[in-house]
Amino acid sequence: MSPEKQPAPKRFLLIFNSPPYGTSAARDLLDIALTCSVFEQNISLLFLGDGVLQLLSNQHSAPLRQKNLNALHSSLAMYDIESIYVDADALAYHGIEEEQLHIDVSSLDTDTVKRLISQHDVVFTL
Amino acid sequence: MIFTLVIHASPVQHQAPETALRFARALLEAGHTLHRVFFYRDGVFNGNALSSSAADEPCLPSDWRSLADEHKLDLVVCIAAAIRRGVLDSNEARRYDKTQHNLAEGFELSGLGQLVEAAIISDRVITFGGRG
């Protein structure tokens, strides 16, 4: 079905919960995000728990023979994916400052994370 | 209510696909609509026709097919995930120069667009085997 035949856009929330390279979770969920964008849906990304590690800048994934998540994240704006949230507690737990992240994010407290989830129509987590 | 189920896990290693199957039966019995079952990641192994179970153990590819035949279900296996894992239909086998194909009957290979389209149309999208 072509995107222009779709009903009103839905609010999709994609929750990244896994560390960056140990599994294909980050890339598999990003692929869903990019597809949502092709269908012109409203998309938000939320990074929770170890998922915040996906956002660190200066990643060197070549020795792992993996595509660099920094590069994939740089392309999100091209797909009009600009609502990107992180759990402030997860950053603190990992000792990460926002300045160490590769892309601009909004940092949320736990109550706001709960509200964000409840405000979306469809939630995918990996 | 219109449902879509998403399955991320292999039926041999995880209980999740069996739970999804029971959930699918329950929602259909309750009079709801199942718009699509979408198999992603290791969930693509639910569509492997070469899966061979012991006689006293379930065989999910056959169980899905029976349910699909009975209720005219749309069982879609993510094509990119399936090709990486060696679950191919005859077209893809030809495209990748493989001599065999093994996508079970009742399933079709298609893109992630089928997941997003299903999520747009459905009232509820339920994921099984998301953390494994």
Interface residues (C-beta under 8 A of the other chain):
Chain A: M1 Q6 P7 P9 K10 F12 N17 S24 D28 D31 I32 T35 C36 V38 F39 Q41 V122 F124 T125 L126
Chain B: V6 H8 Y40 R41 A80 A81 G111 L112 G113 L115 V116 E117 A119 I120 I121 V125 T127 G130 R131
